[in-house]
Amino acid sequence: MTRSGDGDLVGPNKAVVFRHGSTLAEFATVNANTTSSADDWDFPTALVEAQADKLG
């Protein structure tokens, strides 16, 4: 992880966006344990599934 010029954390990240009816949801993760963008990790799909279930 590094800091960009405006202070935001920059590093390897993944995101999921989905729509249910008129609701749009987005979940993003940043893995602070990876040292390069070539390192891979599993996206926490349980988080997305739990939130999607709440939408019906």
Chimera marker file (.cmm) of the C-alpha trace (Angstrom):
<marker_set name="trace">
<marker id="1" x="0.000" y="0.000" z="0.000" r="1" g="1" b="0" radius="0.5"/>
<marker id="2" x="1.201" y="3.469" z="-0.771" r="1" g="1" b="0" radius="0.5"/>
<marker id="3" x="-0.245" y="6.929" z="-0.459" r="1" g="1" b="0" radius="0.5"/>
<marker id="4" x="-1.090" y="8.880" z="-3.562" r="1" g="1" b="0" radius="0.5"/>
<marker id="5" x="-0.374" y="12.582" z="-3.888" r="1" g="1" b="0" radius="0.5"/>
<marker id="6" x="-3.789" y="13.462" z="-2.449" r="1" g="1" b="0" radius="0.5"/>
<marker id="7" x="-3.400" y="11.134" z="0.559" r="1" g="1" b="0" radius="0.5"/>
<marker id="8" x="-5.598" y="8.255" z="-0.633" r="1" g="1" b="0" radius="0.5"/>
<marker id="9" x="-4.344" y="4.716" z="-0.076" r="1" g="1" b="0" radius="0.5"/>
<marker id="10" x="-3.397" y="3.020" z="-3.329" r="1" g="1" b="0" radius="0.5"/>
<marker id="11" x="-2.884" y="-0.706" z="-3.683" r="1" g="1" b="0" radius="0.5"/>
<marker id="12" x="-4.284" y="-3.932" z="-5.108" r="1" g="1" b="0" radius="0.5"/>
<marker id="13" x="-8.075" y="-3.877" z="-4.952" r="1" g="1" b="0" radius="0.5"/>
<marker id="14" x="-11.162" y="-5.668" z="-6.211" r="1" g="1" b="0" radius="0.5"/>
<marker id="15" x="-14.751" y="-4.522" z="-6.554" r="1" g="1" b="0" radius="0.5"/>
<marker id="16" x="-18.188" y="-5.960" z="-7.245" r="1" g="1" b="0" radius="0.5"/>
<marker id="17" x="-21.148" y="-3.939" z="-8.481" r="1" g="1" b="0" radius="0.5"/>
<marker id="18" x="-24.641" y="-5.365" z="-8.778" r="1" g="1" b="0" radius="0.5"/>
<marker id="19" x="-28.168" y="-4.142" z="-9.290" r="1" g="1" b="0" radius="0.5"/>
<marker id="20" x="-31.403" y="-5.419" z="-7.804" r="1" g="1" b="0" radius="0.5"/>
<marker id="21" x="-34.387" y="-3.527" z="-9.174" r="1" g="1" b="0" radius="0.5"/>
<marker id="22" x="-33.669" y="0.163" z="-8.677" r="1" g="1" b="0" radius="0.5"/>
<marker id="23" x="-30.969" y="-0.480" z="-6.047" r="1" g="1" b="0" radius="0.5"/>
<marker id="24" x="-27.322" y="-0.339" z="-7.083" r="1" g="1" b="0" radius="0.5"/>
<marker id="25" x="-24.737" y="-1.771" z="-4.679" r="1" g="1" b="0" radius="0.5"/>
<marker id="26" x="-20.935" y="-1.664" z="-4.784" r="1" g="1" b="0" radius="0.5"/>
<marker id="27" x="-18.439" y="-3.410" z="-2.532" r="1" g="1" b="0" radius="0.5"/>
<marker id="28" x="-14.705" y="-2.874" z="-2.728" r="1" g="1" b="0" radius="0.5"/>
<marker id="29" x="-11.802" y="-4.521" z="-0.955" r="1" g="1" b="0" radius="0.5"/>
<marker id="30" x="-8.156" y="-3.584" z="-0.604" r="1" g="1" b="0" radius="0.5"/>
<marker id="31" x="-5.731" y="-6.228" z="0.595" r="1" g="1" b="0" radius="0.5"/>
<marker id="32" x="-3.075" y="-4.548" z="2.725" r="1" g="1" b="0" radius="0.5"/>
<marker id="33" x="-1.179" y="-7.835" z="3.040" r="1" g="1" b="0" radius="0.5"/>
<marker id="34" x="-0.271" y="-8.072" z="-0.636" r="1" g="1" b="0" radius="0.5"/>
<marker id="35" x="3.020" y="-6.547" z="-1.667" r="1" g="1" b="0" radius="0.5"/>
<marker id="36" x="2.358" y="-6.235" z="-5.389" r="1" g="1" b="0" radius="0.5"/>
<marker id="37" x="-0.536" y="-6.137" z="-7.808" r="1" g="1" b="0" radius="0.5"/>
<marker id="38" x="0.517" y="-9.625" z="-9.021" r="1" g="1" b="0" radius="0.5"/>
<marker id="39" x="-0.498" y="-11.165" z="-5.666" r="1" g="1" b="0" radius="0.5"/>
<marker id="40" x="-4.041" y="-12.511" z="-5.724" r="1" g="1" b="0" radius="0.5"/>
<marker id="41" x="-6.616" y="-13.037" z="-2.987" r="1" g="1" b="0" radius="0.5"/>
<marker id="42" x="-10.205" y="-14.204" z="-2.788" r="1" g="1" b="0" radius="0.5"/>
<marker id="43" x="-12.905" y="-11.560" z="-2.787" r="1" g="1" b="0" radius="0.5"/>
<marker id="44" x="-15.114" y="-11.988" z="0.319" r="1" g="1" b="0" radius="0.5"/>
<marker id="45" x="-18.161" y="-13.271" z="-1.571" r="1" g="1" b="0" radius="0.5"/>
<marker id="46" x="-20.005" y="-14.006" z="1.682" r="1" g="1" b="0" radius="0.5"/>
<marker id="47" x="-20.274" y="-10.230" z="2.186" r="1" g="1" b="0" radius="0.5"/>
<marker id="48" x="-21.898" y="-9.705" z="-1.212" r="1" g="1" b="0" radius="0.5"/>
<marker id="49" x="-24.217" y="-12.704" z="-0.826" r="1" g="1" b="0" radius="0.5"/>
<marker id="50" x="-25.405" y="-11.532" z="2.613" r="1" g="1" b="0" radius="0.5"/>
<marker id="51" x="-26.177" y="-8.036" z="1.347" r="1" g="1" b="0" radius="0.5"/>
<marker id="52" x="-27.883" y="-9.362" z="-1.792" r="1" g="1" b="0" radius="0.5"/>
<marker id="53" x="-30.080" y="-11.606" z="0.379" r="1" g="1" b="0" radius="0.5"/>
<marker id="54" x="-31.223" y="-8.535" z="2.313" r="1" g="1" b="0" radius="0.5"/>
<marker id="55" x="-32.458" y="-6.994" z="-0.939" r="1" g="1" b="0" radius="0.5"/>
<marker id="56" x="-34.685" y="-9.992" z="-1.608" r="1" g="1" b="0" radius="0.5"/>
<link id1="1" id2="2" r="1" g="1" b="0" radius="0.2"/>
<link id1="2" id2="3" r="1" g="1" b="0" radius="0.2"/>
<link id1="3" id2="4" r="1" g="1" b="0" radius="0.2"/>
<link id1="4" id2="5" r="1" g="1" b="0" radius="0.2"/>
<link id1="5" id2="6" r="1" g="1" b="0" radius="0.2"/>
<link id1="6" id2="7" r="1" g="1" b="0" radius="0.2"/>
<link id1="7" id2="8" r="1" g="1" b="0" radius="0.2"/>
<link id1="8" id2="9" r="1" g="1" b="0" radius="0.2"/>
<link id1="9" id2="10" r="1" g="1" b="0" radius="0.2"/>
<link id1="10" id2="11" r="1" g="1" b="0" radius="0.2"/>
<link id1="11" id2="12" r="1" g="1" b="0" radius="0.2"/>
<link id1="12" id2="13" r="1" g="1" b="0" radius="0.2"/>
<link id1="13" id2="14" r="1" g="1" b="0" radius="0.2"/>
<link id1="14" id2="15" r="1" g="1" b="0" radius="0.2"/>
<link id1="15" id2="16" r="1" g="1" b="0" radius="0.2"/>
<link id1="16" id2="17" r="1" g="1" b="0" radius="0.2"/>
<link id1="17" id2="18" r="1" g="1" b="0" radius="0.2"/>
<link id1="18" id2="19" r="1" g="1" b="0" radius="0.2"/>
<link id1="19" id2="20" r="1" g="1" b="0" radius="0.2"/>
<link id1="20" id2="21" r="1" g="1" b="0" radius="0.2"/>
<link id1="21" id2="22" r="1" g="1" b="0" radius="0.2"/>
<link id1="22" id2="23" r="1" g="1" b="0" radius="0.2"/>
<link id1="23" id2="24" r="1" g="1" b="0" radius="0.2"/>
<link id1="24" id2="25" r="1" g="1" b="0" radius="0.2"/>
<link id1="25" id2="26" r="1" g="1" b="0" radius="0.2"/>
<link id1="26" id2="27" r="1" g="1" b="0" radius="0.2"/>
<link id1="27" id2="28" r="1" g="1" b="0" radius="0.2"/>
<link id1="28" id2="29" r="1" g="1" b="0" radius="0.2"/>
<link id1="29" id2="30" r="1" g="1" b="0" radius="0.2"/>
<link id1="30" id2="31" r="1" g="1" b="0" radius="0.2"/>
<link id1="31" id2="32" r="1" g="1" b="0" radius="0.2"/>
<link id1="32" id2="33" r="1" g="1" b="0" radius="0.2"/>
<link id1="33" id2="34" r="1" g="1" b="0" radius="0.2"/>
<link id1="34" id2="35" r="1" g="1" b="0" radius="0.2"/>
<link id1="35" id2="36" r="1" g="1" b="0" radius="0.2"/>
<link id1="36" id2="37" r="1" g="1" b="0" radius="0.2"/>
<link id1="37" id2="38" r="1" g="1" b="0" radius="0.2"/>
<link id1="38" id2="39" r="1" g="1" b="0" radius="0.2"/>
<link id1="39" id2="40" r="1" g="1" b="0" radius="0.2"/>
<link id1="40" id2="41" r="1" g="1" b="0" radius="0.2"/>
<link id1="41" id2="42" r="1" g="1" b="0" radius="0.2"/>
<link id1="42" id2="43" r="1" g="1" b="0" radius="0.2"/>
<link id1="43" id2="44" r="1" g="1" b="0" radius="0.2"/>
<link id1="44" id2="45" r="1" g="1" b="0" radius="0.2"/>
<link id1="45" id2="46" r="1" g="1" b="0" radius="0.2"/>
<link id1="46" id2="47" r="1" g="1" b="0" radius="0.2"/>
<link id1="47" id2="48" r="1" g="1" b="0" radius="0.2"/>
<link id1="48" id2="49" r="1" g="1" b="0" radius="0.2"/>
<link id1="49" id2="50" r="1" g="1" b="0" radius="0.2"/>
<link id1="50" id2="51" r="1" g="1" b="0" radius="0.2"/>
<link id1="51" id2="52" r="1" g="1" b="0" radius="0.2"/>
<link id1="52" id2="53" r="1" g="1" b="0" radius="0.2"/>
<link id1="53" id2="54" r="1" g="1" b="0" radius="0.2"/>
<link id1="54" id2="55" r="1" g="1" b="0" radius="0.2"/>
<link id1="55" id2="56" r="1" g="1" b="0" radius="0.2"/>
</marker_set>
